[in-house]
Amino acid sequence: MRHETECGAVLLVSLVMLLLLTLIGLAGMHMVQLEERMAGNLRDRQMAFQAAEAALRAGETAALARYRRDGPMTSLDAAEGVSAGFAASAAQPVYRLRFLRWLASEGLEVGKGGSASGVAIEVRAEGFGARRQPSGEPVSSVRLSSIYFIR
């Protein structure tokens, strides 16, 4: 056996391979962390969207109930409300109602020839995700708006 010609090449090659495997592992961990953050942000935004959608529907329901109970809203009054059922949100979703205009036979009964009257109300809703910033503000919010016709 010739021990005097060996210079430790195997040790050097194995250390380089170990370094390469470590770098590949670190890059993989970084990618997984980034993907996890992206998935969390997407989940938070989806939650905010669903909360805003629920608040929009609650606002439309409140507008209809108010129209049937008190009569049409006037241009001077507006209403606000909170949609319940989103305890996991950073803040409760809210809606705002605003009178737009009176409607009289303006295509509400298209093709039927009958007259129709009613009111157009703008419903604006805002929903929030589950996460909060260090200041306490929600990280994500979604705003939706619809024009609701009541006759």
C-alpha positions in Angstrom: 0.0 0.0 0.0 1.1 3.4 -0.8 0.0 5.9 1.8 2.6 8.5 1.1 0.9 9.5 -2.3 -2.5 10.1 -0.9 -3.1 13.8 -0.4 -6.7 13.8 1.0 -8.5 14.4 -2.3 -11.5 12.3 -1.2 -11.9 14.4 1.9 -11.8 17.6 -0.1 -14.4 16.3 -2.7 -16.7 15.1 0.1 -16.5 18.5 1.8 -17.4 20.3 -1.4 -20.3 17.9 -2.0 -21.5 18.5 1.6 -21.4 22.2 1.0 -23.4 21.9 -2.2 -26.0 19.8 -0.5 -26.3 22.3 2.4 -26.8 25.2 -0.1 -29.5 23.2 -1.9 -31.2 22.5 1.4 -31.1 26.2 2.4 -32.5 27.3 -0.9 -35.3 24.7 -0.6 -36.1 25.9 2.9 -36.3 29.5 1.7 -38.6 28.6 -1.1 -40.9 26.7 1.3 -41.0 29.7 3.6 -41.9 32.0 0.7 -44.6 29.7 -0.5 -46.0 29.4 3.0 -46.2 33.2 3.3 -47.9 33.5 -0.1 -50.5 30.9 0.9 -51.2 32.7 4.2 -51.6 36.0 2.4 -54.0 34.4 -0.1 -56.0 32.8 2.7 -56.2 36.2 4.5 -57.4 38.0 1.4 -60.0 35.3 0.7 -61.3 35.7 4.2 -61.5 39.4 3.8 -63.4 39.0 0.5 -65.9 36.6 2.0 -66.4 39.0 4.9 -67.0 41.9 2.5 -69.4 39.8 0.5 -71.4 38.9 3.6 -71.5 42.5 4.6 -72.7 43.5 1.1 -75.6 40.9 1.4 -76.4 42.1 4.9 -76.5 45.7 3.7 -78.9 44.8 0.9 -81.1 42.9 3.3 -81.1 45.8 5.7 -82.0 48.2 2.8 -84.9 46.1 1.8 -86.1 45.7 5.4 -85.8 49.5 6.0 -87.7 50.2 2.7 -90.5 47.9 3.7 -90.7 49.2 7.3 -90.1 52.9 6.9 -90.6 53.6 3.2 -87.9 54.8 0.9 -84.8 56.4 2.1 -84.3 60.0 1.3 -81.2 61.6 -0.1 -80.5 63.1 3.3 -80.2 59.9 5.3 -77.8 57.1 5.1 -77.4 54.0 7.1 -74.4 51.9 8.4 -74.3 48.5 9.9 -72.1 45.6 11.0 -72.3 42.1 9.6 -72.1 39.5 12.4 -70.6 36.1 12.2 -67.0 36.9 11.5 -65.3 36.5 14.9 -62.1 35.3 13.3 -61.7 38.6 11.3 -59.3 41.3 12.6 -62.4 43.6 12.6 -66.1 43.1 11.9 -67.2 43.7 8.3 -69.2 46.9 7.8 -71.7 48.2 5.3 -73.0 51.6 4.4 -76.2 52.4 2.5 -76.6 55.6 0.4 -79.7 56.7 -1.4 -79.0 57.3 -5.1 -82.3 58.1 -6.9 -86.0 57.4 -7.3 -86.9 55.1 -10.2 -90.1 55.3 -12.2 -90.7 53.0 -15.2 -87.0 53.0 -16.1 -86.7 49.5 -17.4 -87.6 47.7 -14.2 -90.3 45.8 -16.0 -88.7 45.4 -19.4 -91.0 43.9 -22.0 -94.0 43.7 -19.7 -95.3 47.2 -20.5 -96.3 47.8 -16.9 -95.1 50.7 -14.8 -92.8 50.2 -11.9 -91.3 52.5 -9.4 -88.7 52.1 -6.7 -85.5 53.3 -5.4 -81.8 52.8 -6.2 -79.5 52.4 -3.2 -75.7 52.1 -3.2 -74.4 49.5 -0.8 -70.7 49.7 0.1 -69.1 47.0 2.2 -65.7 46.4 3.7 -64.4 43.1 5.0 -61.1 42.3 6.8 -58.8 39.3 7.0 -57.7 37.5 10.2 -54.2 38.9 10.6 -53.3 42.2 12.2 -50.3 44.5 11.9 -48.3 45.3 15.0 -50.3 48.6 15.3 -53.6 46.6 15.5 -54.8 47.4 12.0 -56.0 44.6 9.8 -53.4 43.4 7.3 -55.8 42.9 4.4 -59.2 44.5 3.6 -61.5 44.2 0.6 -64.1 46.8 -0.4 -67.1 45.9 -2.5 -69.9 48.1 -3.9 -73.3 47.3 -5.5 -76.3 49.2 -6.7 -79.4 47.7 -5.2 -82.8 48.3 -6.8 -85.8 48.0 -4.6 -89.4 48.2 -6.0 
